[in-house]
Amino acid sequence: MLARNAESLYWIGRYVERADDMARILDVAVHQLLDDASVDPDRTSRLLLRVLGIEAPDTQLDVRSVTELVAFSRNQVGSIIDSLASARENARGAREVTSSEMWECLNTTYNGLAERERASKRLGPHEFFRYVEERAAMFAGLADSTMSRDDGYRFLLLGRSIERVDMLARMLLSRAGDRPSSPAWVTVLRSAGAHDTYLRTYRGALDANRVVEFILLDRLFPRSVFHAIRQAELCLAELDHQPDSRVGHRAEAQRLLGRARSELEFLPPGVLLEDLQDRLAGLQETCRELGEAIALQYFHAAPWVAWTDARAVGGEAVVEGEL
């Protein structure tokens, strides 16, 4: 597979997952701001922007302004619309390795954003977030059902998995300092799409340690950190066409993923909340290093850049300020 096509598929996976996760996070945050009068809109909005890696403006923030910035802005790198536009542009440049159904899904999604934006301003932002979540789910289903299980599919799944780990770490990091009994842990479950599954797994018992355990370590829930890391490991193992070394030496990306998985897999019971912030910050750093290692190994010689500072246009990462 050409490196540019592999890179495009990788970034399509990351951008669609990013738009989906941001819609989930913003949907829960907006509901909290609208329903709870005791919540400080400016403080909550700034916390949200910090979680998403978006620089907060100097002006006072509220539901409307933070939604405009994170969801609707076409100039804000990393916004929902920007992410879907970047996914569409990458798909346009990689038509020979994606199915027609995948391209039509992304193209139709992007072309429908303006109408959904107008509708959300009449009916509320939930309409827009639901549209993004549904279209992301449709794209994932089409990719799973129309792509051969070749290297192209593995790069797409690899990008999706790495982005999922990064976004889940951000979600948990935003609540890492909360009391174990804080009701805010419910918002983490809802943002991760894990609320119903968690309640069925733990019989409705809400406990911070169990919430963190479920999102970080659950092996059966597909949106858990451990499951995403394991999926990314499998993709890299199948992409590595080099013979195994007798001394266990592996590529840097596989080494980073293996270390992250082992650190989670062999944690002693009941210690997840201890040093949680450092552990989550370490996961974010691993995602950053992993992106660089994958770029150097498979795509190009220039190091990968953090997603808050990059756009993918036609499969090539462009750093702001270099245009």
C-alpha positions in Angstrom: 0.0 0.0 0.0 1.2 3.5 -0.8 2.3 5.5 2.2 0.0 8.4 1.4 -3.0 6.0 1.3 -2.0 4.4 4.5 -1.7 7.8 6.2 -5.0 8.9 4.9 -6.8 5.9 6.2 -5.0 6.3 9.6 -6.2 9.9 9.9 -9.7 9.1 8.7 -10.0 6.7 11.6 -8.6 9.3 14.0 -10.8 12.2 12.8 -14.1 10.3 12.7 -13.4 9.0 16.2 -12.5 12.5 17.4 -15.7 14.0 16.1 -17.7 11.2 17.7 -16.0 11.5 21.1 -16.2 15.3 21.1 -19.9 15.2 20.3 -20.4 12.8 23.2 -18.4 14.9 25.6 -20.0 18.2 24.6 -23.5 16.7 24.6 -23.2 15.7 28.3 -21.5 19.0 29.2 -24.2 21.1 27.6 -27.0 19.1 29.4 -25.2 19.6 32.7 -24.9 23.4 32.1 -28.5 23.7 31.1 -30.0 21.5 33.8 -27.9 22.4 36.9 -28.2 26.1 37.9 -25.5 25.6 40.5 -22.8 24.9 37.8 -20.6 27.9 36.9 -20.8 28.1 33.0 -17.5 29.8 32.6 -15.5 27.5 34.8 -17.2 24.3 33.4 -16.6 25.5 29.8 -12.9 26.3 30.5 -12.5 22.8 32.1 -14.1 21.3 29.0 -11.8 23.2 26.6 -8.8 22.1 28.7 -9.8 18.5 28.4 -10.2 18.8 24.6 -6.8 20.6 24.3 -8.4 23.8 22.9 -7.2 27.2 24.0 -9.9 29.1 25.9 -10.6 32.7 24.7 -10.3 35.6 27.2 -14.0 36.4 27.0 -16.7 35.0 29.3 -17.9 31.6 28.3 -21.3 30.0 28.3 -23.2 27.2 26.6 -23.6 29.1 23.4 -20.0 30.3 23.0 -18.4 27.0 23.9 -20.7 25.1 21.5 -19.9 27.6 18.7 -16.1 27.1 19.4 -16.0 23.3 19.9 -18.8 22.2 17.5 -19.4 24.7 14.8 -16.2 26.6 14.3 -14.6 26.0 10.9 -11.4 27.9 11.9 -10.8 26.1 15.2 -8.4 23.2 14.7 -9.9 20.1 16.3 -13.5 21.2 16.3 -16.2 18.7 15.3 -16.8 20.3 11.9 -13.1 20.7 11.3 -12.5 17.0 12.2 -15.2 15.8 9.8 -14.0 18.1 7.0 -10.5 16.7 7.5 -11.8 13.1 7.4 -13.6 13.9 4.2 -10.6 15.5 2.5 -8.5 12.5 3.4 -11.1 10.2 2.0 -11.2 12.2 -1.2 -7.5 11.6 -1.7 -7.7 7.9 -0.9 -10.8 6.9 -3.0 -8.9 3.9 -4.5 -8.5 2.3 -1.0 -11.9 3.1 0.5 -15.3 1.8 -0.5 -17.9 4.0 -2.3 -20.2 3.6 0.7 -17.6 5.0 3.0 -16.9 8.0 0.8 -20.6 8.7 0.3 -21.2 8.5 4.1 -18.4 11.0 4.9 -19.4 13.3 2.0 -23.1 13.2 2.9 -22.3 13.8 6.6 -20.2 16.9 5.8 -22.8 18.3 3.3 -25.5 17.9 6.0 -23.6 19.7 8.7 -24.8 23.2 7.7 -28.4 22.2 7.9 -28.0 20.4 11.2 -26.2 23.5 12.6 -29.2 25.6 11.7 -31.6 23.1 13.1 -29.6 22.9 16.4 -29.9 26.7 16.8 -33.7 26.3 16.7 -34.1 23.1 18.6 -31.0 22.9 20.7 -27.5 21.5 20.2 -28.5 18.0 21.0 -29.8 17.6 17.5 -26.4 18.3 16.1 -24.5 16.0 18.5 -26.9 13.1 17.8 -26.4 13.6 14.1 -22.6 13.4 14.5 -22.8 10.3 16.7 -25.2 8.5 14.4 -23.1 9.3 11.3 -19.9 8.2 13.0 -21.6 4.9 14.0 -22.8 4.5 10.4 -19.3 5.1 9.0 -17.8 2.6 11.4 -20.4 0.0 10.4 -19.8 0.6 6.7 -16.0 0.3 7.2 -16.4 -3.0 9.0 -18.8 -4.4 6.4 -17.3 -3.1 3.1 -13.5 -3.1 3.6 -11.3 -6.2 3.1 -9.3 -7.1 6.2 -6.1 -5.9 4.6 -3.5 -3.3 5.5 -5.9 -0.5 4.7 -8.5 -1.6 7.2 -5.8 -2.1 9.8 -4.5 1.5 9.4 -8.1 2.8 9.7 -8.7 0.7 12.8 -5.3 1.7 14.2 -6.1 5.4 14.0 -9.5 4.9 15.6 -8.1 2.9 18.5 -5.3 5.4 19.3 -7.7 8.3 19.2 -10.1 6.5 21.5 -7.3 5.9 24.1 -6.4 9.6 23.9 -9.9 10.9 24.3 -10.8 8.5 27.1 -7.7 9.5 29.0 -8.8 13.2 28.6 -12.3 12.4 29.9 -11.0 10.6 33.0 -8.3 13.3 33.6 -11.0 15.9 33.8 -12.5 14.1 36.8 -9.3 12.7 38.4 -9.4 15.1 41.3 -13.1 14.6 42.2 -14.4 12.9 45.3 -15.0 9.1 44.9 -18.7 9.8 45.7 -19.1 12.7 43.3 -22.0 12.4 40.9 -19.8 13.8 38.2 -18.5 10.3 37.5 -21.8 9.6 35.9 -20.9 12.2 33.2 -17.8 10.3 32.4 -19.7 7.1 31.8 -22.2 9.0 29.6 -19.5 10.7 27.7 -17.8 7.4 27.0 -21.1 5.8 25.9 -20.6 3.4 28.8 -23.4 4.3 31.2 -25.9 1.5 30.4 -23.3 -1.2 30.0 -21.7 -0.2 33.3 -25.0 -0.4 35.2 -25.6 -3.8 33.8 -22.1 -5.0 34.7 -22.1 -3.6 38.3 -25.8 -3.9 39.0 -26.3 -0.2 39.3 -23.6 0.4 42.0 -22.0 3.8 41.3 -18.4 3.9 42.6 -15.5 6.0 41.4 -13.0 3.1 41.5 -15.4 0.8 39.6 -16.0 3.6 37.0 -12.3 4.1 36.4 -11.8 0.3 36.4 -14.5 -0.2 33.8 -13.3 2.5 31.4 -9.6 1.7 31.8 -9.5 -2.1 32.2 -12.7 -3.8 30.9 -11.7 -6.4 28.3 -15.2 -6.9 26.9 -16.4 -3.2 26.5 -15.2 -2.0 23.0 -14.8 1.6 24.2 -12.5 0.8 27.1 -8.8 1.9 27.1 -7.5 -1.6 27.5 -9.7 -2.9 24.6 -8.5 -0.1 22.3 -4.9 -0.6 23.2 -5.2 -4.3 22.5 -6.9 -3.6 19.2 -4.1 -1.3 18.2 -1.6 -3.9 19.2 -3.2 -6.5 17.0 -3.3 -4.0 14.0 0.4 -3.3 14.4 1.3 -7.0 14.7 -0.5 -7.7 11.4 1.1 -4.7 9.7 4.6 -5.8 10.8 5.8 -8.0 7.9 9.3 -8.3 9.3 10.3 -11.7 10.8 10.4 -11.9 14.6 13.7 -11.2 16.3 15.1 -13.9 18.5 15.9 -11.4 21.2 12.4 -9.9 21.3 13.3 -6.6 19.7 10.2 -4.9 18.2 9.4 -1.7 16.4 9.0 1.4 18.6 5.2 1.7 18.1 4.7 -1.9 19.2 7.0 -1.4 22.2 5.1 1.6 23.4 1.7 -0.2 23.1 3.0 -3.3 24.8 4.3 -1.2 27.7 1.1 0.7 28.1 -1.0 -2.5 28.0 1.3 -4.3 30.5 1.1 -1.3 33.0 -2.7 -1.5 32.9 -3.0 -5.3 32.8 -0.9 -6.0 35.8 -2.1 -3.3 38.2 -2.8 -4.6 41.7 -6.6 -4.5 42.6 -7.9 -1.4 44.2 -5.1 1.0 43.3 -6.5 2.7 40.2 -7.4 5.9 42.0 -3.9 6.2 43.4 -1.8 8.4 41.2 -4.6 8.4 38.6 -3.6 11.8 37.2 0.0 10.7 36.6 -1.2 7.4 35.0 -3.6 9.2 32.7 -1.0 11.8 31.8 1.3 8.9 31.0 -1.3 7.4 28.6 -1.6 10.8 26.8 2.2 11.0 26.4 2.2 7.4 25.1 -0.4 8.4 22.5 1.8 11.3 21.4 4.9 9.2 21.2 3.0 6.4 19.5 1.8 8.8 16.8 5.3 9.9 16.1 6.6 6.4 16.0 3.9 5.3 13.5 4.5 8.3 11.3 8.2 7.6 11.2 7.8 3.9 10.6 5.0 3.9 8.0 4.4 7.4 6.5 7.2 9.8 6.2 10.5 11.0 7.8 9.1 14.1 9.5 7.8 13.5 13.1 4.1 13.4 13.8 2.5 16.4 15.4 -0.1 16.7 18.2 -3.7 16.6 16.9 -4.5 19.9 18.4 -1.9 21.5 16.2 -2.4 19.6 13.0 -4.7 19.3 10.0 -4.6 16.4 7.5 -5.2 17.6 4.0 -5.1 15.0 1.3 -3.4 12.6 3.7 -0.5 14.9 4.7 -0.2 16.4 8.2 0.3 20.2 8.1 1.4 22.1 11.1 -0.2 25.5 11.7 2.3 28.3 10.7 3.9 26.2 8.0 1.3 27.0 5.3 
